[in-house]
Amino acid sequence: MYLIQIQRIPNIETLRRETNAWEEQRNQQKSKIDWRFAASDARVKFQRLYPNLHLS
């Protein structure tokens, strides 16, 4: 888990440098993300992509 520091990034070059360093560290650690969630949560999140079909 990461401790997020609140700081202002003064310019785009610094932002890129900080982001690249963070990405490199995450890649070296082979960090993973758990994208799983319940079907009911998926229905809410993706409602506009998968509308309800009513069959008669």
N, CA and C atoms as an extended XYZ file, in Angstrom:
168
Properties=species:S:1:pos:R:3:atomname:S:1:resname:S:1:resid:I:1 pbc="F F F"
N         0.850       -1.178        0.000 N   MET     1
C         0.000        0.000        0.000 CA  MET     1
C         0.891        1.235        0.000 C   MET     1
N         0.442        2.252       -0.663 N   TYR     2
C         1.208        3.479       -0.776 CA  TYR     2
C         0.627        4.567        0.105 C   TYR     2
N         1.507        5.337        0.697 N   LEU     3
C         1.098        6.534        1.420 CA  LEU     3
C         1.140        7.675        0.413 C   LEU     3
N         0.015        8.269        0.169 N   ILE     4
C        -0.069        9.339       -0.821 CA  ILE     4
C         0.262       10.661       -0.148 C   ILE     4
N         1.253       11.337       -0.695 N   GLN     5
C         1.614       12.650       -0.182 CA  GLN     5
C         0.881       13.700       -1.008 C   GLN     5
N         0.326       14.661       -0.322 N   ILE     6
C        -0.349       15.756       -1.010 CA  ILE     6
C         0.707       16.816       -1.310 C   ILE     6
N         0.957       17.002       -2.579 N   GLN     7
C         1.933       18.013       -2.977 CA  GLN     7
C         1.536       18.575       -4.332 C   GLN     7
N         1.951       19.760       -4.579 N   ARG     8
C         1.657       20.409       -5.849 CA  ARG     8
C         2.791       20.105       -6.819 C   ARG     8
N         2.437       19.649       -8.005 N   ILE     9
C         3.426       19.384       -9.053 CA  ILE     9
C         3.573       20.679       -9.849 C   ILE     9
N         4.759       21.258       -9.856 N   PRO    10
C         4.922       22.605      -10.429 CA  PRO    10
C         4.805       22.696      -11.949 C   PRO    10
N         5.127       21.595      -12.660 N   ASN    11
C         5.078       21.676      -14.118 CA  ASN    11
C         4.929       20.280      -14.721 C   ASN    11
N         4.680       20.239      -16.011 N   ILE    12
C         4.405       18.975      -16.695 CA  ILE    12
C         5.626       18.063      -16.711 C   ILE    12
N         6.822       18.630      -16.804 N   GLU    13
C         8.031       17.809      -16.819 CA  GLU    13
C         8.198       17.056      -15.499 C   GLU    13
N         7.944       17.742      -14.396 N   THR    14
C         8.033       17.104      -13.082 CA  THR    14
C         6.961       16.035      -12.943 C   THR    14
N         5.768       16.317      -13.425 N   LEU    15
C         4.686       15.333      -13.379 CA  LEU    15
C         5.068       14.075      -14.148 C   LEU    15
N         5.619       14.244      -15.334 N   ARG    16
C         6.042       13.085      -16.128 CA  ARG    16
C         7.132       12.292      -15.419 C   ARG    16
N         8.101       12.981      -14.858 N   ARG    17
C         9.200       12.325      -14.158 CA  ARG    17
C         8.682       11.533      -12.951 C   ARG    17
N         7.804       12.151      -12.165 N   GLU    18
C         7.233       11.486      -10.988 CA  GLU    18
C         6.380       10.282      -11.396 C   GLU    18
N         5.590       10.450      -12.430 N   THR    19
C         4.734        9.362      -12.902 CA  THR    19
C         5.566        8.203      -13.433 C   THR    19
N         6.600        8.508      -14.193 N   ASN    20
C         7.466        7.454      -14.727 CA  ASN    20
C         8.173        6.692      -13.612 C   ASN    20
N         8.627        7.396      -12.580 N   ALA    21
C         9.286        6.741      -11.445 CA  ALA    21
C         8.308        5.823      -10.724 C   ALA    21
N         7.082        6.291      -10.518 N   TRP    22
C         6.057        5.481       -9.855 CA  TRP    22
C         5.740        4.242      -10.697 C   TRP    22
N         5.588        4.440      -12.005 N   GLU    23
C         5.271        3.326      -12.900 CA  GLU    23
C         6.391        2.293      -12.900 C   GLU    23
N         7.631        2.745      -12.952 N   GLU    24
C         8.775        1.836      -12.944 CA  GLU    24
C         8.804        1.001      -11.664 C   GLU    24
N         8.541        1.638      -10.536 N   GLN    25
C         8.521        0.930       -9.257 CA  GLN    25
C         7.409       -0.122       -9.244 C   GLN    25
N         6.222        0.254       -9.704 N   ARG    26
C         5.097       -0.691       -9.744 CA  ARG    26
C         5.413       -1.872      -10.673 C   ARG    26
N         6.042       -1.595      -11.813 N   ASN    27
C         6.385       -2.662      -12.750 CA  ASN    27
C         7.433       -3.604      -12.165 C   ASN    27
N         8.432       -3.066      -11.477 N   GLN    28
C         9.465       -3.902      -10.864 CA  GLN    28
C         8.880       -4.801       -9.781 C   GLN    28
N         7.875       -4.309       -9.080 N   GLN    29
C         7.228       -5.097       -8.032 CA  GLN    29
C         6.219       -6.090       -8.603 C   GLN    29
N         5.987       -5.999       -9.911 N   LYS    30
C         4.971       -6.831      -10.574 CA  LYS    30
C         3.626       -6.701       -9.857 C   LYS    30
N         3.283       -5.462       -9.546 N   SER    31
C         2.035       -5.170       -8.839 CA  SER    31
C         0.836       -5.570       -9.684 C   SER    31
N        -0.196       -6.027       -9.019 N   LYS    32
C        -1.414       -6.457       -9.707 CA  LYS    32
C        -2.611       -5.679       -9.167 C   LYS    32
N        -3.663       -5.670       -9.955 N   ILE    33
C        -4.911       -5.025       -9.567 CA  ILE    33
C        -6.002       -6.084       -9.598 C   ILE    33
N        -6.822       -6.118       -8.577 N   ASP    34
C        -7.945       -7.054       -8.520 CA  ASP    34
C        -9.179       -6.336       -9.062 C   ASP    34
N        -9.557       -6.669      -10.309 N   TRP    35
C       -10.658       -5.986      -10.978 CA  TRP    35
C       -11.996       -6.662      -10.754 C   TRP    35
N       -12.054       -7.735       -9.987 N   ARG    36
C       -13.298       -8.479       -9.829 CA  ARG    36
C       -14.304       -7.711       -8.975 C   ARG    36
N       -15.564       -7.831       -9.344 N   PHE    37
C       -16.644       -7.301       -8.528 CA  PHE    37
C       -17.906       -8.089       -8.837 C   PHE    37
N       -18.892       -7.957       -7.976 N   ALA    38
C       -20.113       -8.760       -8.079 CA  ALA    38
C       -20.915       -8.394       -9.327 C   ALA    38
N       -21.685       -9.349       -9.803 N   ALA    39
C       -22.529       -9.122      -10.981 CA  ALA    39
C       -23.504       -7.979      -10.742 C   ALA    39
N       -24.025       -7.872       -9.528 N   SER    40
C       -24.960       -6.773       -9.236 CA  SER    40
C       -24.261       -5.421       -9.345 C   SER    40
N       -23.006       -5.352       -8.919 N   ASP    41
C       -22.240       -4.110       -9.062 CA  ASP    41
C       -21.981       -3.806      -10.534 C   ASP    41
N       -21.720       -4.843      -11.323 N   ALA    42
C       -21.485       -4.659      -12.755 CA  ALA    42
C       -22.733       -4.119      -13.441 C   ALA    42
N       -23.899       -4.606      -13.044 N   ARG    43
C       -25.145       -4.119      -13.650 CA  ARG    43
C       -25.331       -2.629      -13.402 C   ARG    43
N       -24.947       -2.170      -12.223 N   VAL    44
C       -25.067       -0.742      -11.903 CA  VAL    44
C       -24.022        0.053      -12.676 C   VAL    44
N       -22.769       -0.399      -12.623 N   LYS    45
C       -21.672        0.342      -13.238 CA  LYS    45
C       -21.795        0.424      -14.756 C   LYS    45
N       -22.224       -0.672      -15.381 N   PHE    46
C       -22.280       -0.732      -16.837 CA  PHE    46
C       -23.704       -0.651      -17.379 C   PHE    46
N       -24.581       -0.054      -16.633 N   GLN    47
C       -25.992        0.009      -17.010 CA  GLN    47
C       -26.194        0.633      -18.386 C   GLN    47
N       -25.478        1.700      -18.688 N   ARG    48
C       -25.674        2.360      -19.981 CA  ARG    48
C       -25.122        1.531      -21.137 C   ARG    48
N       -24.165        0.638      -20.864 N   LEU    49
C       -23.596       -0.200      -21.914 CA  LEU    49
C       -24.430       -1.444      -22.181 C   LEU    49
N       -25.096       -1.940      -21.131 N   TYR    50
C       -25.885       -3.152      -21.237 CA  TYR    50
C       -27.291       -2.882      -20.718 C   TYR    50
N       -28.145       -2.299      -21.539 N   PRO    51
C       -29.500       -1.981      -21.075 CA  PRO    51
C       -30.300       -3.249      -20.796 C   PRO    51
N       -31.292       -3.105      -19.934 N   ASN    52
C       -32.172       -4.237      -19.616 CA  ASN    52
C       -33.040       -4.572      -20.822 C   ASN    52
N       -33.141       -5.852      -21.112 N   LEU    53
C       -34.009       -6.314      -22.191 CA  LEU    53
C       -35.209       -6.991      -21.559 C   LEU    53
N       -36.388       -6.604      -21.991 N   HIS    54
C       -37.617       -7.200      -21.468 CA  HIS    54
C       -38.226       -8.064      -22.565 C   HIS    54
N       -38.208       -9.361      -22.339 N   LEU    55
C       -38.760      -10.297      -23.316 CA  LEU    55
C       -40.193      -10.627      -22.946 C   LEU    55
N       -41.083      -10.626      -23.950 N   SER    56
C       -42.475      -10.963      -23.659 CA  SER    56
C       -42.826      -12.331      -24.169 C   SER    56
